């Protein structure tokens, strides 16, 4: 089925004809450029921005049903009707102001989680006969969207497995409980998922504390990923609580490496909460993240656990780069300088040869920091030098990133390089600024061609916003 932008573009063209409006006339009514309207009508923009769609719907009296008909529903065929209805109610309650595009992306992500969960259960079912029967029955119930029956069957499978008390059996027991947690997470029940995850860790309590902590860390990672993907603060709070319990198992002195890893993870969860929790809590979360990172830096050094030390420094740089941490422009500029210093020092630990992934992260983060610094400079010449540094570091990150084996990192580099090139093209103190704008557009369109709005909603939206910025600047120059 054609993407939303193609179907909506046809509708706009038809409605404009009915209204007897020229593209110039529609541009006057909406505040959009004629060129942008032409691109929309010809389907060149696969996923136009929500505000653009709203403006066109108002100007052409496009009804909600007509607009909704332009959306494909690829996830509807992948999710059981009962689950689809429940997710729709949940989404509407949690995000009443969300656009149709956001709802479609939400369903696509849920459909992928649902598919992965059923695949995992299929693998589990290939083991012991009785458990196999129960897990197969649970999988069949999931196929009908009956989570209650599926949970009951998995609970019975868990009870069968509990008959053995060996470590191997306990690991299987924990695996089944984790699957119950993942199933409830797909169903949007974060608190229930967290309870299942914690129960799976408690199976090892008093028997093997190291396994308890490792299991809990893995489960917390599941909650963190869910929180990042859906900007869900509840999942992040649950993850942070779980990780903090591990600090009672991993002592700072006797388990320094695990302690540092946990502290860095807690700090990372708090940093994400500063973005996704209510705004009034942002400063508290940032301060908490800063304390955890500083704790790791105090415990380690470039000689003792150097990677943990450098990782904490990189994460601490993200805290300093947050505008919330500064009370003035001068403070913010000073904080960005601290961030740069921390990132540059990490290059002494992470080399391109020995740790290319981490080296690429450092180069990318340096690019982001220089972009931020360029925006607060009082002198244009210094701002231009900062952007040129940002471009250089972003380009270096591509040396260890490619879309085949590190798509998300590669997309981040594309967006950062595109942003730096667009910023450079906006400066009057450079020669031939259009060359940078054209290169930015090429980089961003190459990135957009690799993804879709359904599979990568946030990355897609950010790239489309950057392309719109490029188009708006080009249009303003023509006028």
C-alpha positions as CSV (number, residue, x, y, z in Angstrom):
1,X,0.0,0.0,0.0
2,X,1.2,3.5,-0.8
3,X,2.6,5.5,2.2
4,X,0.6,8.1,3.9
5,X,2.3,11.0,2.1
6,X,1.4,9.6,-1.4
7,X,-2.3,9.1,-0.5
8,X,-2.6,12.3,1.4
9,X,-1.0,14.2,-1.5
10,X,-3.6,12.8,-3.9
11,X,-6.3,13.9,-1.5
12,X,-4.9,17.4,-1.3
13,X,-4.7,17.7,-5.1
14,X,-8.3,16.5,-5.4
15,X,-9.6,18.8,-2.7
16,X,-7.8,21.8,-4.1
17,X,-9.5,21.1,-7.5
18,X,-12.9,20.9,-5.8
19,X,-12.2,24.2,-4.0
20,X,-10.9,25.8,-7.2
21,X,-7.7,26.8,-5.6
22,X,-4.3,27.2,-7.3
23,X,-1.2,26.1,-5.5
24,X,-0.4,29.8,-4.9
25,X,-3.8,30.3,-3.3
26,X,-3.4,27.3,-1.1
27,X,0.0,28.5,-0.1
28,X,-1.6,31.8,1.0
29,X,-4.2,30.0,3.1
30,X,-1.8,27.7,4.9
31,X,1.4,29.7,5.1
32,X,3.3,26.9,3.3
33,X,5.5,27.5,0.3
34,X,4.2,26.6,-3.2
35,X,7.2,24.3,-3.6
36,X,6.3,22.3,-0.5
37,X,2.7,22.0,-1.6
38,X,3.8,20.7,-4.9
39,X,6.1,18.1,-3.2
40,X,3.2,17.0,-1.1
41,X,0.8,16.7,-4.0
42,X,3.2,14.6,-6.0
43,X,4.0,12.3,-3.1
44,X,7.6,13.3,-2.7
45,X,7.2,13.7,1.0
46,X,6.3,10.2,2.4
47,X,5.5,11.5,5.9
48,X,4.7,15.2,6.0
49,X,4.9,16.9,9.4
50,X,1.8,16.9,11.6
51,X,1.5,20.7,11.6
52,X,1.7,20.7,7.8
53,X,-1.0,18.1,7.5
54,X,-3.2,20.0,10.0
55,X,-2.8,23.2,8.1
56,X,-3.9,21.6,4.8
57,X,-6.8,19.8,6.5
58,X,-8.1,23.1,7.8
59,X,-7.6,25.0,4.6
60,X,-9.3,22.3,2.4
61,X,-11.9,21.1,4.9
62,X,-10.5,17.6,5.0
63,X,-12.4,15.5,7.5
64,X,-10.9,13.3,10.1
65,X,-12.2,10.2,8.3
66,X,-10.7,11.3,5.0
67,X,-7.4,11.9,6.7
68,X,-7.5,8.6,8.5
69,X,-8.2,6.8,5.2
70,X,-4.8,7.9,4.0
71,X,-3.1,5.8,6.6
72,X,-2.1,2.2,6.0
73,X,-2.5,-0.1,9.0
74,X,0.3,-2.5,8.6
75,X,0.3,-3.5,12.2
76,X,-3.4,-4.4,12.4
77,X,-2.8,-7.7,10.5
78,X,0.0,-8.7,12.8
79,X,-1.8,-8.2,16.1
80,X,-4.8,-10.1,17.4
81,X,-8.0,-8.1,17.3
82,X,-8.5,-8.2,21.1
83,X,-4.9,-7.0,21.7
84,X,-5.2,-4.4,19.0
85,X,-8.3,-2.9,20.6
86,X,-6.7,-2.9,24.0
87,X,-3.5,-1.2,22.7
88,X,-5.6,1.4,20.9
89,X,-7.5,2.3,24.2
90,X,-4.2,2.4,26.1
91,X,-2.5,4.7,23.5
92,X,-5.5,7.0,23.4
93,X,-5.5,7.4,27.2
94,X,-1.7,7.9,27.5
95,X,-1.3,10.2,24.5
96,X,-4.6,11.9,23.7
97,X,-2.9,14.6,21.6
98,X,-0.9,12.1,19.5
99,X,-1.1,12.2,15.7
100,X,-2.1,9.3,13.5
101,X,1.5,8.9,12.4
102,X,2.6,8.4,16.0
103,X,-0.2,5.9,16.6
104,X,0.8,3.9,13.5
105,X,4.5,3.9,14.6
106,X,3.3,2.7,18.1
107,X,1.4,-0.2,16.5
108,X,4.3,-1.2,14.3
109,X,6.7,-1.3,17.2
110,X,4.2,-3.4,19.3
111,X,3.7,-5.8,16.3
112,X,7.5,-6.3,16.2
113,X,7.6,-7.0,19.9
114,X,4.7,-9.4,19.6
115,X,6.4,-11.3,16.8
116,X,9.7,-11.6,18.7
117,X,7.9,-12.8,21.9
118,X,6.1,-15.5,20.0
119,X,9.4,-16.6,18.4
120,X,11.0,-16.9,21.8
121,X,8.2,-19.0,23.2
122,X,8.4,-21.2,20.1
123,X,12.1,-21.9,21.0
124,X,11.2,-22.6,24.6
125,X,8.5,-25.0,23.5
126,X,11.1,-27.2,21.9
127,X,12.4,-28.5,25.3
128,X,10.8,-30.7,27.9
129,X,7.6,-32.4,26.9
130,X,5.2,-31.2,29.6
131,X,6.6,-27.7,29.6
132,X,6.6,-27.9,25.8
133,X,2.8,-28.6,25.8
134,X,2.1,-25.8,28.2
135,X,4.3,-23.2,26.3
136,X,2.8,-24.3,23.0
137,X,-0.7,-23.8,24.4
138,X,0.4,-20.4,25.7
139,X,1.7,-19.5,22.3
140,X,-1.6,-20.5,20.7
141,X,-3.5,-18.3,23.3
142,X,-1.3,-15.4,22.5
143,X,-2.2,-15.9,18.8
144,X,-5.8,-15.2,19.8
145,X,-4.8,-12.2,21.9
146,X,-5.8,-14.0,25.1
147,X,-3.1,-12.9,27.5
148,X,-4.9,-14.1,30.6
149,X,-5.0,-17.7,29.4
150,X,-1.5,-17.5,28.2
151,X,-0.3,-16.2,31.5
152,X,-2.1,-19.0,33.3
153,X,-0.4,-21.6,31.1
154,X,3.0,-20.1,31.6
155,X,2.4,-20.0,35.3
156,X,1.6,-23.7,35.3
157,X,4.8,-24.3,33.2
158,X,6.7,-22.4,35.8
159,X,5.3,-24.6,38.6
160,X,6.3,-27.8,36.8
161,X,9.8,-26.4,36.4
162,X,10.0,-25.4,40.1
163,X,10.1,-29.1,41.0
164,X,13.8,-29.1,40.4
165,X,16.2,-27.0,42.6
166,X,19.4,-27.2,40.6
167,X,21.0,-24.1,39.1
168,X,20.2,-25.3,35.6
169,X,16.6,-25.7,36.6
170,X,16.5,-22.4,38.3
171,X,17.9,-20.7,35.1
172,X,15.1,-22.3,33.1
173,X,12.6,-21.2,35.8
174,X,13.9,-17.7,35.5
175,X,13.7,-17.8,31.8
176,X,10.0,-18.8,31.9
177,X,9.3,-16.0,34.4
178,X,11.2,-13.5,32.2
179,X,9.0,-14.5,29.3
180,X,5.9,-13.8,31.4
181,X,7.4,-10.4,32.1
182,X,8.2,-9.7,28.4
183,X,4.6,-10.8,27.5
184,X,3.1,-8.3,30.0
185,X,5.5,-5.7,28.7
186,X,4.2,-6.2,25.2
187,X,0.7,-5.8,26.7
188,X,1.8,-2.4,28.1
189,X,1.7,-3.5,31.8
190,X,5.0,-2.1,33.0
191,X,4.5,-2.7,36.8
192,X,3.4,-6.4,36.2
193,X,6.4,-6.9,33.9
194,X,8.8,-5.5,36.5
195,X,7.3,-7.8,39.2
196,X,7.9,-10.8,37.0
197,X,11.4,-9.7,36.3
198,X,12.2,-9.2,40.0
199,X,10.7,-12.6,40.8
200,X,12.9,-14.3,38.2
201,X,15.9,-12.7,39.9
202,X,14.8,-13.8,43.4
203,X,14.9,-17.5,42.4
204,X,18.7,-17.2,42.9
205,X,18.4,-15.3,46.2
206,X,20.4,-17.1,48.9
207,X,21.6,-19.6,46.4
208,X,23.8,-17.7,44.0
209,X,23.9,-13.9,44.5
210,X,26.0,-13.3,41.4
211,X,23.4,-15.0,39.2
212,X,20.7,-13.0,41.0
213,X,22.4,-9.7,40.2
214,X,23.2,-10.7,36.6
215,X,19.7,-11.8,36.0
216,X,18.3,-8.5,37.5
217,X,20.7,-6.5,35.4
218,X,19.5,-8.2,32.2
219,X,15.9,-7.6,33.2
220,X,16.6,-3.9,34.0
221,X,18.1,-3.6,30.5
222,X,14.7,-4.8,29.1
223,X,12.9,-2.1,31.1
224,X,15.4,0.5,30.1
225,X,15.1,-0.4,26.4
226,X,11.3,-0.2,26.7
227,X,11.5,3.2,28.4
228,X,13.8,4.5,25.7
229,X,11.7,3.2,22.8
230,X,8.4,4.5,24.1
231,X,9.6,7.4,26.2
232,X,8.0,5.6,29.2
233,X,9.1,7.1,32.6
234,X,7.4,4.3,34.5
235,X,9.6,1.6,32.9
236,X,12.7,3.7,33.7
237,X,11.7,4.1,37.3
238,X,11.3,0.3,37.6
239,X,14.7,-0.2,35.9
240,X,16.4,2.2,38.3
241,X,14.9,0.5,41.3
242,X,16.1,-2.9,40.1
243,X,19.6,-1.7,39.4
244,X,19.8,0.0,42.8
245,X,19.1,-3.4,44.5
246,X,22.2,-4.8,42.8
247,X,24.3,-2.2,44.5
248,X,23.6,-4.2,47.7
249,X,25.1,-7.3,46.0
250,X,28.0,-5.7,44.1
251,X,30.1,-4.0,46.7
252,X,32.3,-1.1,45.7
253,X,35.5,-2.7,47.0
254,X,35.1,-6.4,46.4
255,X,33.2,-6.2,43.1
256,X,34.5,-2.9,41.7
257,X,33.9,-3.7,38.0
258,X,30.3,-4.8,38.5
259,X,29.7,-1.9,40.9
260,X,30.9,0.6,38.3
261,X,28.8,-1.0,35.6
262,X,25.8,-0.8,37.8
263,X,26.4,2.8,38.8
264,X,26.9,3.8,35.1
265,X,23.6,2.0,34.3
266,X,21.7,3.8,37.1
267,X,23.1,7.1,36.0
268,X,22.0,6.4,32.4
269,X,18.5,5.6,33.6
270,X,18.3,8.8,35.5
271,X,19.6,10.8,32.5
272,X,16.9,9.3,30.3
273,X,14.3,10.1,33.0
274,X,15.4,13.8,32.8
275,X,14.2,13.7,29.2
276,X,11.0,11.6,29.6
277,X,9.7,12.3,33.1
278,X,7.7,15.4,33.9
279,X,9.7,18.6,33.3
280,X,9.8,19.7,36.9
281,X,11.7,16.5,37.8
282,X,14.4,17.0,35.2
283,X,17.0,18.8,37.4
284,X,16.6,16.1,40.1
285,X,17.3,13.3,37.6
286,X,20.2,15.1,36.1
287,X,21.8,15.7,39.5
288,X,21.3,12.0,40.4
289,X,22.9,10.9,37.1
290,X,25.8,13.3,37.8
291,X,26.4,11.8,41.3
292,X,26.5,8.3,40.0
293,X,28.9,9.1,37.2
294,X,31.2,11.1,39.5
295,X,31.1,8.1,41.9
296,X,32.5,5.9,39.2
297,X,35.1,8.5,38.3
298,X,36.2,8.6,41.9
299,X,36.5,4.9,42.1
300,X,38.4,4.3,38.8
301,X,41.1,5.9,36.8
302,X,42.8,5.6,33.4
303,X,44.9,2.8,35.0
304,X,42.3,1.0,37.1
305,X,39.2,-0.1,35.1
306,X,39.9,2.5,32.4
307,X,36.9,1.7,30.3
308,X,34.4,2.2,33.1
309,X,36.2,5.4,33.9
310,X,36.0,6.7,30.3
311,X,32.4,5.6,29.9
312,X,31.4,7.5,33.1
313,X,33.2,10.5,31.6
314,X,31.3,10.3,28.3
315,X,28.0,10.0,30.1
316,X,28.9,12.8,32.5
317,X,29.6,14.9,29.4
318,X,26.0,14.4,28.3
319,X,24.8,15.8,31.7
320,X,27.0,18.9,31.3
321,X,25.6,19.3,27.7
322,X,22.1,19.6,29.0
323,X,20.9,23.2,29.1
324,X,18.9,22.5,32.3
325,X,22.2,22.2,34.3
326,X,23.2,25.8,33.5
327,X,21.7,29.0,35.1
328,X,23.0,31.3,32.3
329,X,24.5,31.3,28.8
330,X,27.9,31.7,30.4
331,X,27.4,28.7,32.6
332,X,26.2,26.7,29.7
333,X,29.2,27.5,27.6
334,X,31.5,26.6,30.5
335,X,29.6,23.3,30.9
336,X,30.0,22.5,27.2
337,X,33.8,23.1,27.6
338,X,33.8,20.6,30.4
339,X,31.9,18.1,28.2
340,X,34.5,18.5,25.4
341,X,37.3,17.9,27.9
342,X,35.8,14.7,29.2
343,X,35.1,13.4,25.6
344,X,38.6,14.2,24.4
345,X,40.1,12.5,27.4
346,X,38.1,9.3,26.5
347,X,40.1,9.1,23.3
348,X,43.1,8.1,25.5
349,X,41.2,5.0,26.5
350,X,39.1,4.1,23.4
351,X,41.2,3.6,20.3
352,X,39.9,3.1,16.8
353,X,41.8,-0.1,16.5
354,X,41.0,-1.8,19.8
355,X,37.5,-0.5,20.5
356,X,36.1,0.9,17.2
357,X,32.5,1.1,18.6
358,X,33.4,3.2,21.6
359,X,35.8,5.3,19.5
360,X,33.0,6.1,17.1
361,X,30.7,7.1,20.0
362,X,33.3,9.5,21.2
363,X,33.8,11.1,17.8
364,X,30.0,11.4,17.3
365,X,29.6,12.9,20.8
366,X,32.4,15.4,20.1
367,X,30.5,16.5,17.0
368,X,27.3,17.1,19.1
369,X,29.2,19.0,21.7
370,X,30.8,21.3,19.2
371,X,27.4,22.0,17.6
372,X,26.0,23.0,21.0
373,X,29.0,25.2,21.7
374,X,28.8,27.0,18.3
375,X,25.2,28.1,19.1
376,X,26.3,30.0,22.2
377,X,29.4,31.7,20.9
378,X,29.3,35.5,20.8
379,X,31.8,35.7,17.9
380,X,30.7,34.4,14.5
381,X,34.3,33.4,13.6
382,X,34.6,31.2,16.6
383,X,31.1,29.7,16.0
384,X,32.2,28.8,12.5
385,X,35.4,27.1,13.8
386,X,33.3,25.1,16.2
387,X,30.9,23.9,13.4
388,X,33.9,22.9,11.3
389,X,35.2,20.9,14.2
390,X,31.8,19.3,14.6
391,X,31.8,18.3,10.9
392,X,35.3,16.8,11.2
393,X,34.4,14.6,14.2
394,X,31.1,13.5,12.7
395,X,32.9,12.5,9.5
396,X,35.4,10.5,11.6
397,X,32.6,8.6,13.2
398,X,31.6,7.2,9.8
399,X,35.0,5.4,9.6
400,X,33.7,2.8,12.1
401,X,29.9,3.0,11.3
402,X,27.9,1.7,8.4
403,X,24.2,1.0,7.9
404,X,24.7,-2.7,7.5
405,X,26.0,-3.6,10.9
406,X,25.3,-0.4,13.0
407,X,22.3,1.2,11.6
408,X,21.2,3.2,14.6
409,X,24.7,4.6,15.2
410,X,25.1,5.4,11.5
411,X,21.8,7.2,11.5
412,X,22.9,9.3,14.5
413,X,26.1,10.3,12.6
414,X,24.0,11.2,9.5
415,X,21.8,13.5,11.6
416,X,24.7,15.1,13.4
417,X,26.7,15.7,10.2
418,X,23.5,17.0,8.5
419,X,22.8,19.4,11.4
420,X,26.4,20.7,11.4
421,X,26.3,21.3,7.6
422,X,23.0,23.1,7.8
423,X,24.3,25.3,10.6
424,X,27.4,26.2,8.6
425,X,25.3,27.0,5.5
426,X,23.4,29.6,7.6
427,X,26.5,31.6,8.4
428,X,27.1,34.7,6.3
429,X,30.9,34.6,6.9
430,X,31.6,31.6,4.7
431,X,31.9,31.3,0.9
432,X,29.4,29.4,-1.2
433,X,27.1,28.4,1.7
434,X,24.8,26.5,-0.7
435,X,27.4,23.7,-1.1
436,X,27.0,22.8,2.6
437,X,23.2,22.9,2.4
438,X,23.2,20.6,-0.6
439,X,25.6,18.2,1.0
440,X,23.4,18.2,4.2
441,X,20.4,17.3,2.1
442,X,22.3,14.5,0.4
443,X,23.4,13.0,3.7
444,X,19.9,13.3,5.3
445,X,18.1,11.9,2.2
446,X,20.5,8.9,2.1
447,X,19.7,8.3,5.8
448,X,16.0,8.6,5.2
449,X,16.1,6.1,2.4
450,X,17.4,3.4,4.8
451,X,14.4,3.6,7.3
452,X,10.7,4.1,7.5
453,X,8.4,6.0,9.8
454,X,6.9,2.8,11.2
455,X,10.2,1.0,12.1
456,X,12.2,4.0,13.3
457,X,9.6,6.7,14.2
458,X,11.9,9.0,16.2
459,X,14.8,8.9,13.8
460,X,12.5,9.4,10.9
461,X,10.8,12.4,12.4
462,X,14.1,14.1,13.3
463,X,15.4,13.6,9.8
464,X,12.2,14.9,8.2
465,X,12.4,18.0,10.5
466,X,16.0,18.6,9.3
467,X,15.0,18.3,5.7
468,X,12.1,20.7,6.2
469,X,14.6,23.2,7.7
470,X,16.7,22.9,4.6
471,X,13.7,23.4,2.3
472,X,12.4,26.4,4.3
473,X,15.9,28.1,4.2
474,X,16.1,27.4,0.4
475,X,12.6,28.9,-0.1
476,X,13.3,32.0,2.0
477,X,16.4,32.7,-0.1
478,X,14.4,32.5,-3.3
479,X,11.9,35.1,-1.9
